[in-house]
Amino acid sequence: MTVERAIRFPSGDLELSGVLHLPEQPVEGLLPCFMVLHGFGSNKDATNVRGPVKMLNEWGYAAFRFDMRGCGESEGEFGRVICMEQVADTRAVIDLLQTQPELDPGRIGVLGSSFGAAVAIYAAGLDDRIAAVISSGGWGHGERKFRRQHPTKEGWLQFTEMLERGRLHREQTGESLMVDRYDIVPMPDHLRTHISEKSVVQFPAEVAQSMYNFCAEDVVGDISPRPLLLLHSSKDSITPTEQSVALFEKAGMPVDLHLFAETDHFMFSEENVRVRETVRGWLDRFLPVDQATTAGGMS
């Protein structure tokens, strides 16, 4: 069992909902902690959020899961998940976690999956308070990602026409054109069971435009010299594997890239042994639980 603490906290003018998980038997001293970011229109109860939280707690880390604005139990227009606003929400979580008495303010990392991985990388590129980054199935270049997700000439035309219709609709009516999640990010039927209950199914078209414009590649090099771990399925049915490869090429040291043949996009929902062993070994090297700490951070 872990100790859970529900916390509501501010991000700009909004109040967000989160849960801090502390390991049942913490090590002596202040705990390292990971923010665990959910995916596209998902929420803090998703299996690929709860899975990493449980894994981290088992290894002695604190973990914090939360709903981005417009998702789950957080405030904000439901479904309006604009990339840079999610980056701002992630940075607001750092403000919160640095005030928690059990946590080491100098050892707060971020782990994200898919959309959350892209946000995690971007937030860390902007904010050097983030001590370490784990990206699972993430992406770094919105336009290239979408071109691979809508690979046919017809599919790409439909997608770009949707963006244009959304822009004109907003311009002419002052309201958002709502579009289906699978028209933005196609997903094979066999993976749709991973979509968390109460996830967003209809989004304002501006969400797709914000993702198209979002480019974590622009800032991934600024994470160095803090450590970055990139995880991706070698054949990902949703996010093209080349996205993590490109991030690896643009990142500074230390950066590690691992491709896994026996997983698909939701690798943290599968409790894959090789994935767990890879993450555990990386953490032991770069952010070990038993590192001596003081109230001021690393000593």
Secondary structure as GFF3:
##gff-version 3
##sequence-region A 1 299
A	DSSP	beta_strand	3	11	.	.	.	ID=ss1
A	DSSP	beta_strand	14	22	.	.	.	ID=ss2
A	DSSP	beta_strand	31	37	.	.	.	ID=ss3
A	DSSP	alpha_helix	47	58	.	.	.	ID=ss4
A	DSSP	beta_strand	62	66	.	.	.	ID=ss5
A	DSSP	alpha_helix	83	97	.	.	.	ID=ss6
A	DSSP	beta_strand	103	113	.	.	.	ID=ss7
A	DSSP	alpha_helix	115	126	.	.	.	ID=ss8
A	DSSP	beta_strand	130	136	.	.	.	ID=ss9
A	DSSP	alpha_helix	142	149	.	.	.	ID=ss10
A	DSSP	alpha_helix	153	173	.	.	.	ID=ss11
A	DSSP	beta_strand	178	180	.	.	.	ID=ss12
A	DSSP	alpha_helix	181	184	.	.	.	ID=ss13
A	DSSP	three_ten_helix	189	194	.	.	.	ID=ss14
A	DSSP	beta_strand	202	204	.	.	.	ID=ss15
A	DSSP	alpha_helix	205	213	.	.	.	ID=ss16
A	DSSP	three_ten_helix	216	218	.	.	.	ID=ss17
A	DSSP	three_ten_helix	220	222	.	.	.	ID=ss18
A	DSSP	beta_strand	228	233	.	.	.	ID=ss19
A	DSSP	alpha_helix	242	250	.	.	.	ID=ss20
A	DSSP	beta_strand	255	260	.	.	.	ID=ss21
A	DSSP	three_ten_helix	267	269	.	.	.	ID=ss22
A	DSSP	alpha_helix	273	286	.	.	.	ID=ss23
A	DSSP	beta_strand	293	294	.	.	.	ID=ss24
A	DSSP	beta_strand	297	298	.	.	.	ID=ss25
###
